[in-house]
């Protein structure tokens, strides 16, 4: 039941974020509302890619169900944009040197939803002898696995 509690907590956080995005309380989020909410994201292109990833109905509106589906992993992996993985990489790269050590890399793989076997194999395959992974190395592996 711990997993269900974690999912419930995540969905509650999603609901709170969604309510903040839905500025006019019409139970959908327009691109403009989403853009305003995401002002901390670098660049319009990344904001547009992020919105398009969540907007699986492609109606230029974001429903709470679409956001829930994305967060709970119901959106197919091929719809996850590289910008999300890039953002995860930069968030996990606590030193800001553009490389992840083994611990940081493990955290990234966990956030991307990989299981323990895949995590271990991926770390060994990509981290190499120095134990470091660049964004380019990770994206090449991530795109290859899609």
OpenMM code with the backbone's topology and positions (N, CA, C; nanometers):
from openmm import Vec3, app, unit

residues = "UNK UNK UNK UNK UNK UNK UNK UNK UNK UNK UNK UNK UNK UNK UNK UNK UNK UNK UNK UNK UNK UNK UNK UNK UNK UNK UNK UNK UNK UNK UNK UNK UNK UNK UNK UNK UNK UNK UNK UNK UNK UNK UNK UNK UNK UNK UNK UNK UNK UNK UNK UNK UNK UNK UNK UNK UNK UNK UNK UNK UNK UNK UNK UNK UNK UNK UNK UNK UNK UNK UNK UNK UNK UNK UNK UNK UNK UNK UNK UNK UNK UNK UNK UNK UNK UNK UNK UNK UNK UNK UNK UNK UNK UNK UNK UNK UNK UNK UNK UNK UNK UNK UNK UNK UNK UNK UNK UNK UNK UNK UNK UNK UNK UNK UNK UNK UNK UNK UNK UNK UNK UNK UNK UNK UNK UNK UNK UNK UNK UNK UNK UNK UNK UNK UNK UNK UNK UNK UNK UNK UNK UNK UNK UNK UNK UNK".split()
positions = [
    Vec3(0.0791, -0.1203, 0.0000),
    Vec3(0.0000, 0.0000, 0.0000),
    Vec3(0.0840, 0.1277, 0.0000),
    Vec3(0.2118, 0.1147, 0.0306),
    Vec3(0.2977, 0.2332, 0.0301),
    Vec3(0.3007, 0.2972, -0.1082),
    Vec3(0.2986, 0.2143, -0.2139),
    Vec3(0.3000, 0.2696, -0.3485),
    Vec3(0.1740, 0.3499, -0.3771),
    Vec3(0.0573, 0.3008, -0.3327),
    Vec3(-0.0672, 0.3734, -0.3554),
    Vec3(-0.0655, 0.5066, -0.2808),
    Vec3(-0.0102, 0.5064, -0.1590),
    Vec3(-0.0023, 0.6307, -0.0828),
    Vec3(0.0873, 0.7314, -0.1552),
    Vec3(0.1987, 0.6834, -0.2106),
    Vec3(0.2881, 0.7722, -0.2852),
    Vec3(0.2182, 0.8287, -0.4080),
    Vec3(0.1454, 0.7438, -0.4797),
    Vec3(0.0710, 0.7905, -0.5975),
    Vec3(-0.0341, 0.8926, -0.5563),
    Vec3(-0.1062, 0.8652, -0.4471),
    Vec3(-0.2068, 0.9597, -0.3985),
    Vec3(-0.1444, 1.0946, -0.3632),
    Vec3(-0.0270, 1.0919, -0.3002),
    Vec3(0.0425, 1.2166, -0.2654),
    Vec3(0.0834, 1.2933, -0.3903),
    Vec3(0.1342, 1.2214, -0.4891),
    Vec3(0.1741, 1.2850, -0.6155),
    Vec3(0.0525, 1.3468, -0.6832),
    Vec3(-0.0576, 1.2712, -0.6875),
    Vec3(-0.1781, 1.3229, -0.7522),
    Vec3(-0.2335, 1.4450, -0.6798),
    Vec3(-0.2207, 1.4487, -0.5482),
    Vec3(-0.2639, 1.5670, -0.4726),
    Vec3(-0.1780, 1.6874, -0.5108),
    Vec3(-0.0467, 1.6654, -0.5240),
    Vec3(0.0434, 1.7740, -0.5665),
    Vec3(0.0085, 1.8201, -0.7072),
    Vec3(-0.0232, 1.7247, -0.7951),
    Vec3(-0.0633, 1.7586, -0.9317),
    Vec3(-0.1901, 1.8423, -0.9279),
    Vec3(-0.2849, 1.8025, -0.8438),
    Vec3(-0.4111, 1.8764, -0.8343),
    Vec3(-0.3864, 2.0205, -0.7895),
    Vec3(-0.2991, 2.0359, -0.6890),
    Vec3(-0.2684, 2.1705, -0.6403),
    Vec3(-0.2027, 2.2544, -0.7500),
    Vec3(-0.1080, 2.1949, -0.8224),
    Vec3(-0.0420, 2.2674, -0.9313),
    Vec3(-0.1427, 2.3009, -1.0414),
    Vec3(-0.2283, 2.2047, -1.0724),
    Vec3(-0.3288, 2.2261, -1.1759),
    Vec3(-0.4219, 2.3419, -1.1383),
    Vec3(-0.4656, 2.3429, -1.0132),
    Vec3(-0.5533, 2.4519, -0.9675),
    Vec3(-0.4842, 2.5874, -0.9802),
    Vec3(-0.3538, 2.5916, -0.9551),
    Vec3(-0.2798, 2.7171, -0.9705),
    Vec3(-0.2685, 2.7558, -1.1177),
    Vec3(-0.2523, 2.6573, -1.2062),
    Vec3(-0.2419, 2.6858, -1.3487),
    Vec3(-0.3734, 2.7368, -1.4048),
    Vec3(-0.4847, 2.6793, -1.3605),
    Vec3(-0.6178, 2.7110, -1.4131),
    Vec3(-0.6665, 2.8446, -1.3560),
    Vec3(-0.6106, 2.9518, -1.4055),
    Vec3(-0.6353, 3.0854, -1.3505),
    Vec3(-0.7816, 3.1275, -1.3586),
    Vec3(-0.8551, 3.0846, -1.4617),
    Vec3(-0.9945, 3.1265, -1.4756),
    Vec3(-1.0936, 3.0215, -1.4250),
    Vec3(-1.0448, 2.9183, -1.3596),
    Vec3(-1.1292, 2.8146, -1.2965),
    Vec3(-1.2286, 2.7490, -1.3916),
    Vec3(-1.1872, 2.7258, -1.5180),
    Vec3(-1.2780, 2.6594, -1.6111),
    Vec3(-1.2485, 2.5101, -1.6258),
    Vec3(-1.1629, 2.4572, -1.5392),
    Vec3(-1.1260, 2.3153, -1.5361),
    Vec3(-1.0474, 2.2689, -1.6577),
    Vec3(-0.9863, 2.3608, -1.7276),
    Vec3(-0.8854, 2.3299, -1.8287),
    Vec3(-0.7779, 2.4368, -1.8185),
    Vec3(-0.6621, 2.4036, -1.8719),
    Vec3(-0.5501, 2.4972, -1.8701),
    Vec3(-0.5147, 2.5304, -2.0139),
    Vec3(-0.5238, 2.6569, -2.0482),
    Vec3(-0.4845, 2.6996, -2.1821),
    Vec3(-0.3324, 2.7092, -2.1887),
    Vec3(-0.2818, 2.7200, -2.3091),
    Vec3(-0.1379, 2.7368, -2.3239),
    Vec3(-0.0901, 2.8615, -2.2511),
    Vec3(-0.1677, 2.9701, -2.2597),
    Vec3(-0.1300, 3.0941, -2.1912),
    Vec3(-0.1205, 3.0756, -2.0404),
    Vec3(-0.2174, 3.0038, -1.9818),
    Vec3(-0.2124, 2.9769, -1.8383),
    Vec3(-0.0924, 2.8901, -1.8027),
    Vec3(-0.0683, 2.7900, -1.8867),
    Vec3(0.0450, 2.7001, -1.8645),
    Vec3(0.1768, 2.7760, -1.8748),
    Vec3(0.1864, 2.8627, -1.9768),
    Vec3(0.3076, 2.9421, -1.9972),
    Vec3(0.3359, 3.0300, -1.8760),
    Vec3(0.2331, 3.0950, -1.8264),
    Vec3(0.2509, 3.1813, -1.7105),
    Vec3(0.2996, 3.1006, -1.5905),
    Vec3(0.2423, 2.9833, -1.5725),
    Vec3(0.2813, 2.8970, -1.4613),
    Vec3(0.4268, 2.8502, -1.4751),
    Vec3(0.4714, 2.8319, -1.5980),
    Vec3(0.6044, 2.7748, -1.6242),
    Vec3(0.7106, 2.8797, -1.6548),
    Vec3(0.6933, 3.0010, -1.6086),
    Vec3(0.7872, 3.1074, -1.6437),
    Vec3(0.9315, 3.0763, -1.6055),
    Vec3(0.9528, 2.9868, -1.5106),
    Vec3(1.0898, 2.9527, -1.4718),
    Vec3(1.1585, 2.8625, -1.5743),
    Vec3(1.0832, 2.8090, -1.6687),
    Vec3(1.1429, 2.7239, -1.7719),
    Vec3(1.2133, 2.8129, -1.8727),
    Vec3(1.3297, 2.7678, -1.9189),
    Vec3(1.4080, 2.8469, -2.0133),
    Vec3(1.3541, 2.8329, -2.1552),
    Vec3(1.3008, 2.9399, -2.2091),
    Vec3(1.2693, 2.9469, -2.3511),
    Vec3(1.1293, 2.9029, -2.3898),
    Vec3(1.0717, 2.9742, -2.4841),
    Vec3(0.9377, 2.9459, -2.5350),
    Vec3(0.9290, 2.8080, -2.5985),
    Vec3(1.0313, 2.7662, -2.6704),
    Vec3(1.0282, 2.6360, -2.7367),
    Vec3(1.0116, 2.5241, -2.6343),
    Vec3(1.0839, 2.5352, -2.5241),
    Vec3(1.0736, 2.4323, -2.4206),
    Vec3(0.9356, 2.4346, -2.3553),
    Vec3(0.8793, 2.5524, -2.3343),
    Vec3(0.7444, 2.5618, -2.2771),
    Vec3(0.6445, 2.4970, -2.3731),
    Vec3(0.6548, 2.5260, -2.5004),
    Vec3(0.5632, 2.4688, -2.5993),
    Vec3(0.5763, 2.3174, -2.6055),
    Vec3(0.6989, 2.2658, -2.6008),
    Vec3(0.7195, 2.1214, -2.6023),
    Vec3(0.6594, 2.0564, -2.4778),
    Vec3(0.6771, 2.1200, -2.3640),
    Vec3(0.6243, 2.0668, -2.2393),
    Vec3(0.4719, 2.0617, -2.2448),
    Vec3(0.4090, 2.1698, -2.2891),
    Vec3(0.2633, 2.1729, -2.2983),
    Vec3(0.2145, 2.0663, -2.3960),
    Vec3(0.2776, 2.0550, -2.5116),
    Vec3(0.2366, 1.9565, -2.6117),
    Vec3(0.2490, 1.8144, -2.5582),
    Vec3(0.3478, 1.7897, -2.4748),
    Vec3(0.3649, 1.6578, -2.4155),
    Vec3(0.2469, 1.6236, -2.3260),
    Vec3(0.2037, 1.7185, -2.2449),
    Vec3(0.0913, 1.6951, -2.1550),
    Vec3(-0.0420, 1.6902, -2.2300),
    Vec3(-0.0557, 1.7697, -2.3356),
    Vec3(-0.1810, 1.7816, -2.4109),
    Vec3(-0.1949, 1.6649, -2.5089),
    Vec3(-0.2241, 1.5464, -2.4572),
    Vec3(-0.2305, 1.4262, -2.5401),
    Vec3(-0.3505, 1.4265, -2.6340),
    Vec3(-0.4549, 1.5045, -2.6026),
    Vec3(-0.5712, 1.5134, -2.6923),
    Vec3(-0.5452, 1.6102, -2.8068),
    Vec3(-0.4355, 1.6842, -2.7981),
    Vec3(-0.3956, 1.7795, -2.9012),
    Vec3(-0.5044, 1.8825, -2.9313),
    Vec3(-0.5736, 1.9271, -2.8227),
    Vec3(-0.6800, 2.0262, -2.8416),
    Vec3(-0.6400, 2.1652, -2.7909),
    Vec3(-0.5105, 2.1832, -2.7621),
    Vec3(-0.4580, 2.3098, -2.7117),
    Vec3(-0.5165, 2.3465, -2.5755),
    Vec3(-0.5656, 2.2454, -2.5030),
    Vec3(-0.6160, 2.2631, -2.3669),
    Vec3(-0.5655, 2.1459, -2.2854),
    Vec3(-0.5340, 2.1713, -2.1602),
    Vec3(-0.4807, 2.0684, -2.0725),
    Vec3(-0.5852, 2.0345, -1.9673),
    Vec3(-0.6284, 1.9090, -1.9668),
    Vec3(-0.7240, 1.8655, -1.8649),
    Vec3(-0.6468, 1.8080, -1.7463),
    Vec3(-0.7131, 1.8023, -1.6327),
    Vec3(-0.6507, 1.7420, -1.5158),
    Vec3(-0.6180, 1.5961, -1.5438),
    Vec3(-0.7031, 1.5261, -1.6175),
    Vec3(-0.6780, 1.3859, -1.6497),
    Vec3(-0.5503, 1.3705, -1.7316),
    Vec3(-0.5280, 1.4612, -1.8270),
    Vec3(-0.4056, 1.4533, -1.9071),
    Vec3(-0.2817, 1.4690, -1.8195),
    Vec3(-0.2861, 1.5633, -1.7273),
    Vec3(-0.1733, 1.5839, -1.6373),
    Vec3(-0.1562, 1.4641, -1.5441),
    Vec3(-0.2664, 1.4110, -1.4902),
    Vec3(-0.2588, 1.2912, -1.4064),
    Vec3(-0.2011, 1.1735, -1.4834),
    Vec3(-0.2459, 1.1548, -1.6069),
    Vec3(-0.1954, 1.0446, -1.6888),
    Vec3(-0.0447, 1.0555, -1.7097),
    Vec3(0.0017, 1.1768, -1.7331),
    Vec3(0.1452, 1.1963, -1.7532),
    Vec3(0.2223, 1.1630, -1.6263),
    Vec3(0.1773, 1.2161, -1.5131),
    Vec3(0.2489, 1.1980, -1.3872),
    Vec3(0.2479, 1.0522, -1.3437),
    Vec3(0.1396, 0.9809, -1.3677),
    Vec3(0.1303, 0.8421, -1.3232),
    Vec3(0.1825, 0.7435, -1.4271),
    Vec3(0.2426, 0.7936, -1.5336),
    Vec3(0.3082, 0.7055, -1.6298),
    Vec3(0.2165, 0.6435, -1.7325),
    Vec3(0.0971, 0.6963, -1.7497),
    Vec3(0.0050, 0.6405, -1.8477),
    Vec3(0.0284, 0.6968, -1.9877),
    Vec3(0.1118, 0.7981, -1.9991),
    Vec3(0.1478, 0.8524, -2.1297),
    Vec3(0.2655, 0.7700, -2.1808),
    Vec3(0.2571, 0.7202, -2.3039),
    Vec3(0.3668, 0.6383, -2.3561),
    Vec3(0.5002, 0.7115, -2.3518),
    Vec3(0.6058, 0.6334, -2.3292),
    Vec3(0.7405, 0.6898, -2.3160),
    Vec3(0.7791, 0.7745, -2.4368),
    Vec3(0.7331, 0.7353, -2.5559),
    Vec3(0.7744, 0.8103, -2.6745),
    Vec3(0.7136, 0.9493, -2.6807),
    Vec3(0.6174, 0.9800, -2.5935),
    Vec3(0.5616, 1.1145, -2.5898),
    Vec3(0.6352, 1.2053, -2.4921),
    Vec3(0.7263, 1.1477, -2.4158),
    Vec3(0.8028, 1.2298, -2.3221),
    Vec3(0.9102, 1.3013, -2.4023),
    Vec3(0.9106, 1.4312, -2.3979),
    Vec3(1.0042, 1.5095, -2.4770),
    Vec3(1.1432, 1.5102, -2.4141),
    Vec3(1.2414, 1.5258, -2.4983),
    Vec3(1.3799, 1.5355, -2.4538),
    Vec3(1.3963, 1.6502, -2.3534),
    Vec3(1.3139, 1.7539, -2.3663),
    Vec3(1.3274, 1.8671, -2.2741),
    Vec3(1.3037, 1.8244, -2.1301),
    Vec3(1.2167, 1.7282, -2.1071),
    Vec3(1.1920, 1.6812, -1.9711),
    Vec3(1.3137, 1.6085, -1.9160),
    Vec3(1.3710, 1.5235, -1.9980),
    Vec3(1.4896, 1.4501, -1.9548),
    Vec3(1.6045, 1.5473, -1.9317),
    Vec3(1.6172, 1.6461, -2.0187),
    Vec3(1.7226, 1.7461, -2.0033),
    Vec3(1.7036, 1.8229, -1.8725),
    Vec3(1.5791, 1.8619, -1.8446),
    Vec3(1.5518, 1.9331, -1.7208),
    Vec3(1.5839, 1.8457, -1.5997),
    Vec3(1.5444, 1.7179, -1.6043),
    Vec3(1.5785, 1.6258, -1.4958),
    Vec3(1.7296, 1.6189, -1.4763),
    Vec3(1.8010, 1.6065, -1.5877),
    Vec3(1.9467, 1.5975, -1.5811),
    Vec3(2.0047, 1.7187, -1.5092),
    Vec3(1.9622, 1.8369, -1.5506),
    Vec3(2.0168, 1.9589, -1.4907),
    Vec3(1.9760, 1.9749, -1.3447),
    Vec3(1.8553, 1.9320, -1.3103),
    Vec3(1.8126, 1.9378, -1.1704),
    Vec3(1.8928, 1.8435, -1.0827),
    Vec3(1.9286, 1.7288, -1.1368),
    Vec3(2.0018, 1.6287, -1.0590),
    Vec3(2.1511, 1.6588, -1.0558),
    Vec3(2.2015, 1.7319, -1.1539),
    Vec3(2.3436, 1.7700, -1.1586),
    Vec3(2.3688, 1.8808, -1.0562),
    Vec3(2.3802, 1.8406, -0.9309),
    Vec3(2.3902, 1.9382, -0.8219),
    Vec3(2.5177, 2.0217, -0.8282),
    Vec3(2.6240, 1.9672, -0.8869),
    Vec3(2.7484, 2.0437, -0.8958),
    Vec3(2.7454, 2.1437, -1.0111),
    Vec3(2.6551, 2.1216, -1.1081),
    Vec3(2.6440, 2.2114, -1.2222),
    Vec3(2.7566, 2.1978, -1.3228),
    Vec3(2.8300, 2.0853, -1.3163),
    Vec3(2.9436, 2.0668, -1.4066),
    Vec3(2.9076, 1.9986, -1.5380),
    Vec3(2.7783, 1.9682, -1.5581),
    Vec3(2.7364, 1.9043, -1.6824),
    Vec3(2.7595, 1.7549, -1.6843),
    Vec3(2.7956, 1.6989, -1.5702),
    Vec3(2.8187, 1.5547, -1.5591),
    Vec3(2.7502, 1.5038, -1.4329),
    Vec3(2.7023, 1.3805, -1.4419),
    Vec3(2.6437, 1.3164, -1.3255),
    Vec3(2.7385, 1.2092, -1.2742),
    Vec3(2.7593, 1.2065, -1.1427),
    Vec3(2.8340, 1.0943, -1.0858),
    Vec3(2.7377, 0.9766, -1.0738),
    Vec3(2.7854, 0.8630, -1.0269),
    Vec3(2.7001, 0.7428, -1.0209),
    Vec3(2.5738, 0.7650, -0.9364),
    Vec3(2.5859, 0.8329, -0.8248),
    Vec3(2.4693, 0.8571, -0.7393),
    Vec3(2.3671, 0.9465, -0.8063),
    Vec3(2.4140, 1.0530, -0.8689),
    Vec3(2.3245, 1.1448, -0.9403),
    Vec3(2.2592, 1.0731, -1.0587),
    Vec3(2.3390, 0.9924, -1.1294),
    Vec3(2.2885, 0.9192, -1.2453),
    Vec3(2.1803, 0.8202, -1.2019),
    Vec3(2.2015, 0.7528, -1.0909),
    Vec3(2.1010, 0.6603, -1.0375),
    Vec3(1.9708, 0.7365, -1.0099),
    Vec3(1.9808, 0.8545, -0.9492),
    Vec3(1.8618, 0.9346, -0.9189),
    Vec3(1.7873, 0.9721, -1.0471),
    Vec3(1.8612, 1.0078, -1.1522),
    Vec3(1.7993, 1.0414, -1.2808),
    Vec3(1.7241, 0.9214, -1.3367),
    Vec3(1.7858, 0.8048, -1.3342),
    Vec3(1.7219, 0.6844, -1.3879),
    Vec3(1.5983, 0.6464, -1.3080),
    Vec3(1.6041, 0.6634, -1.1778),
    Vec3(1.4863, 0.6380, -1.0945),
    Vec3(1.3744, 0.7335, -1.1342),
    Vec3(1.4065, 0.8630, -1.1499),
    Vec3(1.3059, 0.9620, -1.1895),
    Vec3(1.2476, 0.9343, -1.3274),
    Vec3(1.3257, 0.8709, -1.4138),
    Vec3(1.2774, 0.8368, -1.5476),
    Vec3(1.1954, 0.7075, -1.5476),
    Vec3(1.1886, 0.6402, -1.4334),
    Vec3(1.1024, 0.5232, -1.4209),
    Vec3(1.1654, 0.3900, -1.4542),
    Vec3(1.2972, 0.3854, -1.4641),
    Vec3(1.3621, 0.2586, -1.4938),
    Vec3(1.3633, 0.1679, -1.3715),
    Vec3(1.3576, 0.0342, -1.3949),
    Vec3(1.3642, -0.0606, -1.2831),
    Vec3(1.5097, -0.0842, -1.2436),
    Vec3(1.5294, -0.1509, -1.1316),
    Vec3(1.6635, -0.1673, -1.0741),
    Vec3(1.7606, -0.2390, -1.1686),
    Vec3(1.7146, -0.3405, -1.2384),
    Vec3(1.8021, -0.4136, -1.3307),
    Vec3(1.8498, -0.3218, -1.4428),
    Vec3(1.7573, -0.2474, -1.5000),
    Vec3(1.7928, -0.1538, -1.6075),
    Vec3(1.8870, -0.0464, -1.5539),
    Vec3(1.8601, 0.0014, -1.4335),
    Vec3(1.9452, 0.1044, -1.3735),
    Vec3(2.0883, 0.0555, -1.3620),
    Vec3(2.1066, -0.0624, -1.3061),
    Vec3(2.2426, -0.1162, -1.2896),
    Vec3(2.3113, -0.1355, -1.4236),
    Vec3(2.2405, -0.1953, -1.5192),
    Vec3(2.2993, -0.2179, -1.6519),
    Vec3(2.3327, -0.0869, -1.7226),
    Vec3(2.2460, 0.0118, -1.7094),
    Vec3(2.2669, 0.1405, -1.7749),
    Vec3(2.3853, 0.2142, -1.7134),
    Vec3(2.3935, 0.2113, -1.5819),
    Vec3(2.5073, 0.2759, -1.5152),
    Vec3(2.6373, 0.2141, -1.5640),
    Vec3(2.6420, 0.0825, -1.5688),
    Vec3(2.7644, 0.0145, -1.6142),
    Vec3(2.7952, 0.0457, -1.7607),
    Vec3(2.6913, 0.0497, -1.8439),
    Vec3(2.7121, 0.0721, -1.9872),
    Vec3(2.7523, 0.2149, -2.0200),
    Vec3(2.6995, 0.3118, -1.9471),
    Vec3(2.7217, 0.4519, -1.9832),
    Vec3(2.8272, 0.5188, -1.8969),
    Vec3(2.8254, 0.4923, -1.7677),
    Vec3(2.9154, 0.5651, -1.6771),
    Vec3(3.0622, 0.5315, -1.7020),
    Vec3(3.0895, 0.4115, -1.7475),
    Vec3(3.2272, 0.3749, -1.7788),
    Vec3(3.3184, 0.3769, -1.6576),
    Vec3(3.4469, 0.3785, -1.6855),
    Vec3(3.5457, 0.3698, -1.5787),
    Vec3(3.5488, 0.4923, -1.4890),
    Vec3(3.5245, 0.6106, -1.5457),
    Vec3(3.5306, 0.7311, -1.4626),
    Vec3(3.4038, 0.7508, -1.3796),
    Vec3(3.2987, 0.6741, -1.4108),
    Vec3(3.1755, 0.6821, -1.3338),
    Vec3(3.0935, 0.8063, -1.3602),
    Vec3(3.1278, 0.8837, -1.4616),
    Vec3(3.0571, 1.0091, -1.4911),
    Vec3(2.9770, 0.9945, -1.6207),
    Vec3(2.8651, 1.0664, -1.6269),
    Vec3(2.7774, 1.0626, -1.7439),
    Vec3(2.7456, 1.2055, -1.7854),
    Vec3(2.7652, 1.2345, -1.9129),
    Vec3(2.7279, 1.3664, -1.9646),
    Vec3(2.5836, 1.3603, -2.0149),
    Vec3(2.5234, 1.4760, -2.0337),
    Vec3(2.3877, 1.4813, -2.0870),
    Vec3(2.3835, 1.4171, -2.2248),
    Vec3(2.4823, 1.4438, -2.3071),
    Vec3(2.4861, 1.3860, -2.4418),
    Vec3(2.4871, 1.2338, -2.4354),
    Vec3(2.5693, 1.1771, -2.3480),
    Vec3(2.5753, 1.0321, -2.3346),
    Vec3(2.4402, 0.9749, -2.2910),
    Vec3(2.3775, 1.0415, -2.1941),
    Vec3(2.2496, 0.9915, -2.1462),
    Vec3(2.1423, 1.0019, -2.2530),
    Vec3(2.1344, 1.1175, -2.3224),
    Vec3(2.0315, 1.1339, -2.4249),
    Vec3(2.0492, 1.0347, -2.5379),
    Vec3(2.1721, 1.0048, -2.5745),
    Vec3(2.1950, 0.9045, -2.6787),
    Vec3(2.1385, 0.7702, -2.6350),
    Vec3(2.1599, 0.7319, -2.5119),
    Vec3(2.1069, 0.6052, -2.4590),
    Vec3(1.9555, 0.6126, -2.4502),
    Vec3(1.9029, 0.7216, -2.3967),
    Vec3(1.7587, 0.7363, -2.3780),
    Vec3(1.6861, 0.7308, -2.5119),
    Vec3(1.7357, 0.8029, -2.6133),
    Vec3(1.6714, 0.8054, -2.7445),
    Vec3(1.6831, 0.6693, -2.8126),
    Vec3(1.7946, 0.6006, -2.7920),
    Vec3(1.8147, 0.4679, -2.8506),
    Vec3(1.7146, 0.3679, -2.7930),
    Vec3(1.6819, 0.3810, -2.6643),
    Vec3(1.5913, 0.2861, -2.5974),
    Vec3(1.4444, 0.3087, -2.6296),
    Vec3(1.4113, 0.4228, -2.6905),
    Vec3(1.2693, 0.4507, -2.7188),
    Vec3(1.2167, 0.3642, -2.8299),
] * unit.nanometer
topology = app.Topology()
chain = topology.addChain("A")
for resn in residues:
    res = topology.addResidue(resn, chain)
    for name in ("N", "CA", "C"):
        topology.addAtom(name, app.Element.getBySymbol(name[0]), res)
